[in-house]
């Protein structure tokens, strides 16, 4: 079980915050830093939050697919995350061609509409759980 936090919705690093995250981590709950690569993403947040995963925002993913410069930035982010023992999820993959290009960057996980779009709970249950 993981909890996704965006940096814009991030709680300040107070005693209560540290106690909460410490308790959650003791219970085996992972912290996922969502939408990394947009807004206020920086090394301080990685140090302060100590997440288990970072999820690269679709905006950066799309830029990296169309620009060598942005691709280099994404490669460095992935390498940095891996050197910190963080898992990386690339968001926003919508086509098979995008998937093949993103795979070359060696993320740990890939997410996007190519694999499925958000669905209502009952539809998800009937298609993914009940069927099995």
N, CA, C and O atoms as a DFTB+ gen file, in Angstrom:
528 C
 N C O
     1  1       0.851      -1.170       0.000
     2  2       0.000       0.000       0.000
     3  2       0.893       1.228       0.000
     4  3       1.852       1.315       0.767
     5  1       0.572       2.164      -0.859
     6  2       1.354       3.386      -0.918
     7  2       0.463       4.611      -0.897
     8  3      -0.697       4.569      -1.306
     9  1       1.026       5.694      -0.416
    10  2       0.329       6.970      -0.405
    11  2       1.066       7.910      -1.337
    12  3       2.270       8.126      -1.197
    13  1       0.329       8.471      -2.295
    14  2       0.918       9.410      -3.236
    15  2       0.756      10.831      -2.726
    16  3      -0.332      11.250      -2.331
    17  1       1.860      11.562      -2.744
    18  2       1.865      12.950      -2.313
    19  2       2.440      13.780      -3.451
    20  3       3.491      13.443      -3.996
    21  1       1.763      14.853      -3.811
    22  2       2.350      15.789      -4.760
    23  2       3.059      16.866      -3.959
    24  3       2.651      17.201      -2.847
    25  1       4.110      17.397      -4.528
    26  2       4.853      18.415      -3.797
    27  2       4.002      19.637      -3.497
    28  3       4.192      20.295      -2.474
    29  1       3.068      19.938      -4.382
    30  2       2.215      21.094      -4.126
    31  2       1.258      20.839      -2.964
    32  3       0.795      21.780      -2.319
    33  1       0.964      19.572      -2.699
    34  2       0.080      19.234      -1.586
    35  2       0.837      18.763      -0.364
    36  3       0.241      18.308       0.613
    37  1       2.147      18.872      -0.424
    38  2       3.030      18.386       0.625
    39  2       2.845      19.155       1.930
    40  3       2.735      20.381       1.940
    41  1       2.813      18.414       3.012
    42  2       2.728      19.011       4.339
    43  2       4.112      19.452       4.790
    44  3       5.108      18.800       4.478
    45  1       4.173      20.531       5.507
    46  2       5.463      21.013       5.996
    47  2       6.112      19.987       6.926
    48  3       5.429      19.200       7.581
    49  1       7.403      20.014       6.967
    50  2       8.174      19.062       7.740
    51  2       8.177      19.446       9.221
    52  3       9.137      20.039       9.713
    53  1       7.103      19.107       9.921
    54  2       6.967      19.420      11.342
    55  2       7.089      18.131      12.156
    56  3       7.174      17.036      11.600
    57  1       7.095      18.279      13.448
    58  2       7.157      17.120      14.342
    59  2       6.003      16.158      14.065
    60  3       6.205      14.946      13.990
    61  1       4.797      16.698      13.914
    62  2       3.617      15.846      13.686
    63  2       3.713      15.120      12.351
    64  3       3.342      13.951      12.241
    65  1       4.205      15.811      11.353
    66  2       4.383      15.201      10.033
    67  2       5.385      14.049      10.125
    68  3       5.128      12.956       9.623
    69  1       6.531      14.300      10.771
    70  2       7.561      13.260      10.891
    71  2       7.029      12.053      11.655
    72  3       7.307      10.910      11.291
    73  1       6.283      12.302      12.689
    74  2       5.712      11.212      13.488
    75  2       4.714      10.393      12.654
    76  3       4.714       9.163      12.705
    77  1       3.869      11.089      11.890
    78  2       2.895      10.404      11.037
    79  2       3.596       9.514      10.025
    80  3       3.274       8.331       9.913
    81  1       4.565      10.075       9.277
    82  2       5.240       9.278       8.250
    83  2       6.048       8.146       8.846
    84  3       6.128       7.064       8.263
    85  1       6.644       8.382       9.996
    86  2       7.387       7.320      10.662
    87  2       6.456       6.161      11.017
    88  3       6.798       4.996      10.810
    89  1       5.298       6.482      11.542
    90  2       4.315       5.446      11.901
    91  2       3.830       4.692      10.674
    92  3       3.716       3.467      10.698
    93  1       3.547       5.423       9.602
    94  2       3.083       4.774       8.373
    95  2       4.154       3.861       7.794
    96  3       3.860       2.745       7.365
    97  1       5.393       4.333       7.782
    98  2       6.499       3.515       7.259
    99  2       6.692       2.253       8.092
   100  3       6.982       1.187       7.548
   101  1       6.532       2.369       9.420
   102  2       6.643       1.198      10.293
   103  2       5.580       0.155       9.950
   104  3       5.793      -1.042      10.146
   105  1       4.453       0.604       9.445
   106  2       3.371      -0.304       9.049
   107  2       3.557      -0.848       7.636
   108  3       2.728      -1.614       7.146
   109  1       4.654      -0.448       6.979
   110  2       4.943      -0.950       5.641
   111  2       4.312      -0.152       4.516
   112  3       4.293      -0.601       3.370
   113  1       3.801       1.016       4.830
   114  2       3.183       1.864       3.809
   115  2       4.272       2.686       3.133
   116  3       5.102       3.299       3.804
   117  1       4.266       2.697       1.806
   118  2       5.289       3.426       1.070
   119  2       4.814       4.830       0.723
   120  3       3.617       5.095       0.604
   121  1       5.779       5.711       0.567
   122  2       5.498       7.089       0.176
   123  2       5.914       7.254      -1.275
   124  3       7.043       6.940      -1.653
   125  1       4.986       7.752      -2.080
   126  2       5.221       7.945      -3.506
   127  2       5.118       9.433      -3.801
   128  3       4.085      10.052      -3.546
   129  1       6.180      10.003      -4.334
   130  2       6.190      11.414      -4.692
   131  2       5.703      11.538      -6.127
   132  3       6.413      11.184      -7.069
   133  1       4.481      12.046      -6.284
   134  2       3.808      12.104      -7.575
   135  2       4.127      13.410      -8.303
   136  3       4.477      14.416      -7.686
   137  1       3.999      13.368      -9.613
   138  2       4.181      14.533     -10.490
   139  2       5.577      15.125     -10.402
   140  3       5.748      16.336     -10.543
   141  1       6.580      14.279     -10.169
   142  2       7.946      14.770     -10.111
   143  2       8.353      15.246     -11.508
   144  3       8.024      14.616     -12.513
   145  1       9.056      16.342     -11.548
   146  2       9.484      16.902     -12.826
   147  2       8.673      18.107     -13.237
   148  3       8.881      18.668     -14.312
   149  1       7.745      18.507     -12.381
   150  2       6.953      19.711     -12.656
   151  2       6.969      20.582     -11.414
   152  3       7.336      20.125     -10.331
   153  1       6.587      21.790     -11.564
   154  2       6.416      22.670     -10.409
   155  2       7.664      22.850      -9.594
   156  3       8.666      23.371     -10.084
   157  1       7.611      22.418      -8.334
   158  2       8.673      22.698      -7.382
   159  2       9.611      21.520      -7.146
   160  3      10.266      21.465      -6.105
   161  1       9.692      20.591      -8.067
   162  2      10.547      19.419      -7.880
   163  2      11.978      19.839      -7.614
   164  3      12.561      20.618      -8.368
   165  1      12.531      19.323      -6.551
   166  2      13.926      19.623      -6.269
   167  2      14.517      18.582      -5.327
   168  3      13.800      17.767      -4.746
   169  1      15.835      18.624      -5.188
   170  2      16.528      17.645      -4.358
   171  2      16.130      17.773      -2.885
   172  3      16.125      16.779      -2.160
   173  1      15.802      18.965      -2.445
   174  2      15.391      19.156      -1.056
   175  2      14.187      18.280      -0.721
   176  3      14.138      17.658       0.340
   177  1      13.220      18.236      -1.632
   178  2      12.014      17.438      -1.377
   179  2      12.352      15.954      -1.277
   180  3      11.764      15.239      -0.466
   181  1      13.292      15.487      -2.091
   182  2      13.684      14.082      -2.011
   183  2      14.330      13.788      -0.658
   184  3      14.087      12.742      -0.056
   185  1      15.144      14.712      -0.195
   186  2      15.810      14.542       1.098
   187  2      14.814      14.657       2.249
   188  3      14.858      13.882       3.204
   189  1      13.934      15.618       2.145
   190  2      12.984      15.909       3.209
   191  2      11.911      14.830       3.340
   192  3      11.571      14.413       4.447
   193  1      11.382      14.385       2.202
   194  2      10.295      13.411       2.224
   195  2      10.776      11.964       2.313
   196  3      10.050      11.101       2.808
   197  1      11.970      11.695       1.848
   198  2      12.509      10.336       1.732
   199  2      11.460       9.350       1.198
   200  3      11.083       8.401       1.886
   201  1      10.996       9.586      -0.034
   202  2       9.993       8.689      -0.609
   203  2      10.616       7.357      -1.017
   204  3      11.839       7.222      -1.068
   205  1       9.775       6.393      -1.302
   206  2      10.216       5.105      -1.824
   207  2      10.209       5.122      -3.354
   208  3      11.004       4.439      -3.999
   209  1       9.301       5.910      -3.919
   210  2       9.115       6.002      -5.370
   211  2       8.987       7.468      -5.769
   212  3       8.560       8.310      -4.979
   213  1       9.366       7.752      -7.009
   214  2       8.971       9.014      -7.617
   215  2       8.259       8.677      -8.920
   216  3       8.632       7.745      -9.633
   217  1       7.238       9.450      -9.205
   218  2       6.485       9.280     -10.445
   219  2       6.734      10.511     -11.307
   220  3       6.471      11.643     -10.903
   221  1       7.250      10.257     -12.505
   222  2       7.576      11.331     -13.440
   223  2       6.296      11.761     -14.144
   224  3       5.590      10.940     -14.729
   225  1       6.010      13.035     -14.082
   226  2       4.789      13.589     -14.654
   227  2       4.744      13.440     -16.167
   228  3       5.777      13.441     -16.836
   229  1       3.539      13.312     -16.692
   230  2       3.323      13.154     -18.133
   231  2       3.914      14.311     -18.934
   232  3       4.397      14.103     -20.047
   233  1       3.885      15.517     -18.390
   234  2       4.431      16.670     -19.117
   235  2       5.910      16.449     -19.418
   236  3       6.347      16.654     -20.550
   237  1       6.681      16.034     -18.418
   238  2       8.100      15.761     -18.639
   239  2       8.284      14.561     -19.555
   240  3       9.184      14.555     -20.395
   241  1       7.447      13.551     -19.404
   242  2       7.520      12.376     -20.278
   243  2       7.347      12.788     -21.728
   244  3       8.131      12.379     -22.585
   245  1       6.339      13.588     -22.016
   246  2       6.073      14.017     -23.389
   247  2       7.211      14.876     -23.935
   248  3       7.589      14.741     -25.098
   249  1       7.750      15.749     -23.107
   250  2       8.885      16.570     -23.548
   251  2      10.091      15.685     -23.877
   252  3      10.783      15.904     -24.871
   253  1      10.327      14.693     -23.034
   254  2      11.475      13.803     -23.237
   255  2      11.339      12.968     -24.508
   256  3      12.339      12.567     -25.105
   257  1      10.115      12.714     -24.911
   258  2       9.895      11.947     -26.141
   259  2      10.113      12.786     -27.400
   260  3      10.269      12.240     -28.492
   261  1      10.123      14.095     -27.250
   262  2      10.253      14.945     -28.442
   263  2      11.498      15.832     -28.440
   264  3      11.727      16.570     -29.398
   265  1      12.301      15.772     -27.384
   266  2      13.462      16.647     -27.290
   267  2      14.636      15.896     -26.657
   268  3      14.507      15.318     -25.578
   269  1      15.774      15.914     -27.338
   270  2      16.963      15.260     -26.785
   271  2      17.400      15.905     -25.473
   272  3      17.867      15.222     -24.561
   273  1      17.244      17.219     -25.387
   274  2      17.614      17.934     -24.173
   275  2      16.764      17.458     -22.994
   276  3      17.292      17.126     -21.933
   277  1      15.453      17.428     -23.187
   278  2      14.538      16.972     -22.126
   279  2      14.753      15.493     -21.820
   280  3      14.627      15.071     -20.671
   281  1      15.074      14.713     -22.834
   282  2      15.355      13.285     -22.640
   283  2      16.569      13.128     -21.719
   284  3      16.571      12.280     -20.826
   285  1      17.591      13.945     -21.940
   286  2      18.787      13.901     -21.091
   287  2      18.435      14.236     -19.647
   288  3      18.939      13.601     -18.720
   289  1      17.583      15.215     -19.454
   290  2      17.145      15.572     -18.096
   291  2      16.445      14.384     -17.448
   292  3      16.714      14.054     -16.293
   293  1      15.556      13.747     -18.186
   294  2      14.833      12.598     -17.640
   295  2      15.786      11.454     -17.321
   296  3      15.637      10.799     -16.290
   297  1      16.746      11.207     -18.173
   298  2      17.741      10.155     -17.910
   299  2      18.487      10.452     -16.611
   300  3      18.688       9.553     -15.794
   301  1      18.899      11.707     -16.414
   302  2      19.617      12.064     -15.192
   303  2      18.731      11.932     -13.953
   304  3      19.208      11.526     -12.894
   305  1      17.459      12.270     -14.077
   306  2      16.539      12.112     -12.939
   307  2      16.412      10.639     -12.569
   308  3      16.448      10.283     -11.391
   309  1      16.263       9.788     -13.575
   310  2      16.139       8.347     -13.330
   311  2      17.413       7.805     -12.690
   312  3      17.351       7.047     -11.723
   313  1      18.568       8.194     -13.229
   314  2      19.842       7.732     -12.670
   315  2      20.023       8.214     -11.234
   316  3      20.474       7.457     -10.374
   317  1      19.674       9.472     -10.975
   318  2      19.781      10.014      -9.621
   319  2      18.877       9.224      -8.671
   320  3      19.304       8.825      -7.588
   321  1      17.632       9.003      -9.085
   322  2      16.690       8.268      -8.240
   323  2      17.206       6.863      -7.943
   324  3      17.165       6.412      -6.799
   325  1      17.688       6.182      -8.962
   326  2      18.208       4.830      -8.760
   327  2      19.429       4.835      -7.837
   328  3      19.601       3.912      -7.041
   329  1      20.276       5.860      -7.934
   330  2      21.446       5.923      -7.051
   331  2      21.025       6.136      -5.601
   332  3      21.766       5.787      -4.681
   333  1      19.834       6.709      -5.391
   334  2      19.273       6.893      -4.050
   335  2      18.409       5.717      -3.616
   336  3      17.765       5.756      -2.567
   337  1      18.404       4.671      -4.440
   338  2      17.607       3.454      -4.169
   339  2      16.110       3.725      -4.218
   340  3      15.334       3.093      -3.501
   341  1      15.704       4.672      -5.071
   342  2      14.289       4.975      -5.274
   343  2      13.809       4.299      -6.542
   344  3      14.559       4.180      -7.511
   345  1      12.583       3.866      -6.540
   346  2      11.956       3.355      -7.754
   347  2      11.398       4.524      -8.546
   348  3      11.031       5.554      -7.981
   349  1      11.338       4.355      -9.860
   350  2      10.842       5.405     -10.742
   351  2       9.696       4.855     -11.582
   352  3       9.802       3.788     -12.186
   353  1       8.604       5.606     -11.606
   354  2       7.460       5.295     -12.454
   355  2       7.314       6.437     -13.454
   356  3       7.257       7.604     -13.068
   357  1       7.253       6.096     -14.735
   358  2       7.032       7.089     -15.780
   359  2       5.541       7.113     -16.086
   360  3       4.954       6.086     -16.424
   361  1       4.932       8.287     -15.966
   362  2       3.498       8.435     -16.224
   363  2       3.253       8.958     -17.637
   364  3       4.112       9.602     -18.239
   365  1       2.073       8.669     -18.145
   366  2       1.612       9.314     -19.362
   367  2       1.912       8.590     -20.654
   368  3       1.881       9.207     -21.718
   369  1       2.199       7.305     -20.597
   370  2       2.480       6.556     -21.820
   371  2       1.151       6.137     -22.451
   372  3       0.344       5.438     -21.838
   373  1       0.947       6.580     -23.686
   374  2      -0.344       6.350     -24.344
   375  2      -0.270       5.500     -25.603
   376  3      -1.292       4.978     -26.048
   377  1       0.900       5.349     -26.183
   378  2       1.008       4.572     -27.425
   379  2       2.115       3.538     -27.301
   380  3       2.988       3.642     -26.439
   381  1       2.066       2.552     -28.163
   382  2       3.099       1.514     -28.190
   383  2       4.466       2.116     -28.524
   384  3       5.487       1.682     -27.990
   385  1       4.482       3.105     -29.401
   386  2       5.748       3.761     -29.765
   387  2       6.360       4.464     -28.554
   388  3       7.566       4.378     -28.326
   389  1       5.526       5.158     -27.781
   390  2       6.014       5.817     -26.571
   391  2       6.559       4.786     -25.590
   392  3       7.598       4.998     -24.964
   393  1       5.855       3.677     -25.462
   394  2       6.284       2.614     -24.557
   395  2       7.677       2.119     -24.925
   396  3       8.529       1.958     -24.051
   397  1       7.912       1.878     -26.203
   398  2       9.217       1.374     -26.633
   399  2      10.335       2.370     -26.338
   400  3      11.432       1.974     -25.945
   401  1      10.063       3.652     -26.524
   402  2      11.070       4.688     -26.236
   403  2      11.315       4.820     -24.738
   404  3      12.461       4.956     -24.311
   405  1      10.268       4.782     -23.945
   406  2      10.398       4.925     -22.494
   407  2      11.123       3.723     -21.889
   408  3      11.902       3.885     -20.949
   409  1      10.884       2.544     -22.402
   410  2      11.567       1.347     -21.901
   411  2      13.084       1.487     -21.979
   412  3      13.802       0.957     -21.132
   413  1      13.569       2.193     -22.985
   414  2      15.010       2.393     -23.165
   415  2      15.630       3.188     -22.021
   416  3      16.842       3.129     -21.813
   417  1      14.811       3.930     -21.277
   418  2      15.307       4.771     -20.184
   419  2      15.434       4.002     -18.865
   420  3      15.939       4.536     -17.878
   421  1      14.977       2.759     -18.854
   422  2      15.078       1.870     -17.683
   423  2      14.341       2.331     -16.435
   424  3      14.903       2.285     -15.340
   425  1      13.079       2.779     -16.575
   426  2      12.315       3.058     -15.352
   427  2      11.905       1.730     -14.709
   428  3      11.975       0.675     -15.341
   429  1      11.488       1.795     -13.480
   430  2      11.033       0.583     -12.798
   431  2       9.590       0.238     -13.161
   432  3       9.208      -0.931     -13.222
   433  1       8.796       1.290     -13.400
   434  2       7.385       1.105     -13.721
   435  2       6.987       2.099     -14.810
   436  3       7.581       3.167     -14.954
   437  1       5.969       1.716     -15.564
   438  2       5.433       2.584     -16.614
   439  2       3.919       2.584     -16.465
   440  3       3.299       1.538     -16.272
   441  1       3.339       3.762     -16.555
   442  2       1.897       3.918     -16.333
   443  2       1.332       4.803     -17.433
   444  3       2.018       5.694     -17.935
   445  1       0.101       4.561     -17.801
   446  2      -0.546       5.441     -18.769
   447  2      -1.767       4.805     -19.396
   448  3      -2.090       3.646     -19.138
   449  1      -2.436       5.583     -20.223
   450  2      -3.663       5.132     -20.872
   451  2      -3.442       3.928     -21.782
   452  3      -4.394       3.211     -22.091
   453  1      -2.206       3.694     -22.216
   454  2      -1.922       2.511     -23.020
   455  2      -2.350       1.246     -22.276
   456  3      -2.795       0.274     -22.886
   457  1      -2.209       1.274     -20.958
   458  2      -2.521       0.098     -20.136
   459  2      -3.942       0.109     -19.603
   460  3      -4.458      -0.937     -19.208
   461  1      -4.576       1.253     -19.583
   462  2      -5.941       1.351     -19.105
   463  2      -6.255       2.761     -18.649
   464  3      -5.395       3.484     -18.147
   465  1      -7.499       3.126     -18.836
   466  2      -7.964       4.447     -18.425
   467  2      -8.716       4.322     -17.104
   468  3      -9.207       3.246     -16.766
   469  1      -8.804       5.414     -16.365
   470  2      -9.579       5.369     -15.122
   471  2     -11.010       4.896     -15.411
   472  3     -11.632       5.305     -16.391
   473  1     -11.503       4.035     -14.541
   474  2     -12.860       3.498     -14.712
   475  2     -13.589       3.534     -13.377
   476  3     -12.962       3.563     -12.318
   477  1     -14.911       3.531     -13.433
   478  2     -15.687       3.454     -12.185
   479  2     -15.380       2.146     -11.448
   480  3     -15.021       1.141     -12.061
   481  1     -15.528       2.183     -10.146
   482  2     -15.180       1.042      -9.303
   483  2     -15.877      -0.252      -9.747
   484  3     -15.228      -1.294      -9.844
   485  1     -17.170      -0.201     -10.016
   486  2     -17.886      -1.428     -10.380
   487  2     -17.399      -1.990     -11.708
   488  3     -17.313      -3.207     -11.866
   489  1     -17.084      -1.134     -12.653
   490  2     -16.557      -1.600     -13.938
   491  2     -15.183      -2.245     -13.749
   492  3     -14.908      -3.299     -14.322
   493  1     -14.324      -1.619     -12.949
   494  2     -13.011      -2.186     -12.655
   495  2     -13.160      -3.552     -11.994
   496  3     -12.495      -4.512     -12.383
   497  1     -14.026      -3.633     -11.003
   498  2     -14.240      -4.889     -10.287
   499  2     -14.687      -5.990     -11.245
   500  3     -14.140      -7.093     -11.223
   501  1     -15.679      -5.697     -12.083
   502  2     -16.201      -6.709     -13.010
   503  2     -15.166      -7.139     -14.039
   504  3     -15.112      -8.311     -14.410
   505  1     -14.347      -6.205     -14.503
   506  2     -13.387      -6.515     -15.543
   507  2     -12.099      -7.146     -15.008
   508  3     -11.531      -8.028     -15.651
   509  1     -11.639      -6.707     -13.849
   510  2     -10.333      -7.124     -13.373
   511  2     -10.353      -8.140     -12.234
   512  3      -9.421      -8.934     -12.104
   513  1     -11.372      -8.128     -11.428
   514  2     -11.367      -8.990     -10.237
   515  2     -12.359     -10.126     -10.361
   516  3     -11.990     -11.290     -10.207
   517  1     -13.615      -9.807     -10.637
   518  2     -14.664     -10.820     -10.701
   519  2     -14.359     -11.841     -11.792
   520  3     -14.579     -13.038     -11.610
   521  1     -13.868     -11.378     -12.887
   522  2     -13.560     -12.226     -14.050
   523  2     -12.523     -13.300     -13.688
   524  3     -12.548     -14.399     -14.242
   525  1     -11.628     -12.987     -12.774
   526  2     -10.542     -13.916     -12.437
   527  2     -11.004     -14.866     -11.363
   528  3     -10.241     -15.732     -10.934
